[in-house]
């Protein structure tokens, strides 16, 4: 091998050369980083905080008004829901319940305690179900979970054969210990099986997984540390794990597959590493940039609860990219010779069987190119049909009615619905400035509105300048009728200056805010990603095609989760889609879809640059990448789909949406629609106006010298 072949040709090859040459130092650095951040995060602990404030919305203005006037409703509460089949007014029941609630009064974070016996409306008509209210010192996300658990445990000391005690409310839901799911383990095991089948070697299969685990471990520790100085939501870690494992294995696989390709082309392990990073490494870098751009687009939504999640997941993607570009070359330096022997041995067996490399993918590409219009029409029609349910998607948040039947919050929810009606679980808090007379007028107005089951007398604030009326809808908090009632009260019933707040109204405000800002978010993400592809591939049609197809796969994924979680397919309890799920899925899937887009088009562009044959370039590009794209897609699908096993409804929706999107993208779009579209485009696919060509910078994904085709790919 001459000196020219061994000379790195780009920054990624130079980085790989250092990692390969100083493999033990590179491995030591990564081990040191993981140990340091793990030890540091373990020492200081996490401080995850949810930020659901929405400045400018009615619900937030109502909360601010309550806080300013010192009203107890400014803080969240824990509802102590009780049921006594023999009647709540039985002497022994009253004695035990009052004693337990008296002990609750002295606990931290408790502002006030109201027993069921202080308000006739707090006991059902048949006298068997009632509720007490424990008012907290702040919003549920600001109250320590340990304090809420002590409140629940203390109240439940009143339980006996004659009295059932449960706890409800947002604070109680947040304090519940979630059961640990087996999602991560199941996903990693399935990924290992796919990699072993792909490479025929446990060592080769383990390298992408080891790379992903190092990256995810480092990122998790960094986010724990970041939570001490910034607002990071408590549901961030599982999302980071979900995306980090999928992306980490995906990026490492793309590099490793090119490394294997170079070994079969006759390169020695070191040169194969440099060539792989000089080509696939650039692809990984561009793909990671598109994911990060898409995630940072969430900042444009201005939703505090999502900004921290977006930054955390973007950091995870950045670390996984760095691991693929530095840790993987070091691992290849350690195990390169052994992997080379296994790759060549497997190739020899395939050659002995007369197996033609990529024959199936070449036949598929040829068949698609022979009839591009029917393939395109059928594929697009199927995706549009699956996308249709997304038009009726209703955004909201899961409440206690979606909790497992064994949890105390679900039992409290069911008891309240049984004793007082379904709307009692999501009261609206109507707030206005004025005296008791003004409050009674508001109570009379809302009591006569359609969809209202009951309204309480006005509750004055401590300073007497504010009144609060609790409005109970006829429908459950998640029902569409409750959302309509919020809008009706605000627009048609209540006078100017009277606000509708509470958690149910805040949920609707959040959903409305997301819907209103979604077009700006989509425009930013699509525009920046298309601009990146324009620079990389120097084509006008390629970025437009990529953007439209990515939007199509995302719409189909949203349609699928609408059918399952909103319409209740496959026995899933129906309810709204978590309000932030569509934007999170859009950001992540749009970026991940670019992985396969860039990887496939890089090989097609390489062939086009070499041969100037648009038909042959598409065919050979798909032949060379079809296997790795489907394998990478399969790994991401099993990792994402494993999160359907999670006890969290939010993670179930997230996992299913990502899995469906990647399945459609890797199989239908990349293997069918893209070849068909490029066949119809022909040479026009790579057209770029001359003035624009002079203005754009030169960015190349592939090395000028294309490696020779291997005799076999196994």
Buried (B, 14 or more C-beta within 10 A) or exposed (E): EEEEEEEBBBBBBBBBBBBBEBBEEBBEBBEEBBEEBBEEBEEEEBBBBBBBBBEEBBBBBBBBBBBEBEBBBBBBBBBBBBBBEEEBEBEEBBEBBBEBBEBBEEBEBBBEBBBBBEBEBBBBEEBBBBBBBBBBBBBBBBBEBEBBBBBBEBBBEBBEEBBBBBBBBBBBBBBBEEEEBEBBEBBBEBBBBBBBEBBBBEBBBBBBBBBBBBBBBBBBBBBBBBBEEBBBBBBBBBBBBBBBBBBBBBBBBBBBBBBBBBBBBEBBBBBBBBBBBBBBBBBBBBBBBBBBBBBBBBBBBBBBBBBBBBBBBBBBBBBBBBBBBBBBBBBBBBBBEEBBEBBBEBBEEBBEEEEEBBEEBBEBBBEBBEEBEEBBEBBBEBBEEBBEBBEEBBBBBBBBBBBEEEBBBBBBBBBBBBBBBBBBBBBBBBBBBBEEEBBBBBBEBBBEBEBBBBBBEBBBBEEEBBBBBBBBBBBBBBBEBBBBBBEBBBEEBBEEEBBBBBBBBBBBBBBBBBBEBBEEBBEBBBBBBBEBBBBBBBBBBBBBBBBBBBBBBBBBBBBBBBBBBBEEEEEBEEBBBBBBBBBBBBBBBBBBBBBBBBBBBBBBBBBBBBEEEBBBBBBBBBBBBBBBBBBBBBBBBBBBBBBBBBBBBBBBBBBBBBBBBBBBBBBBBBBBBBBBBBBEBEEEBBBBEEEEEEEBEEEBBBBEEEBEBBEBBB
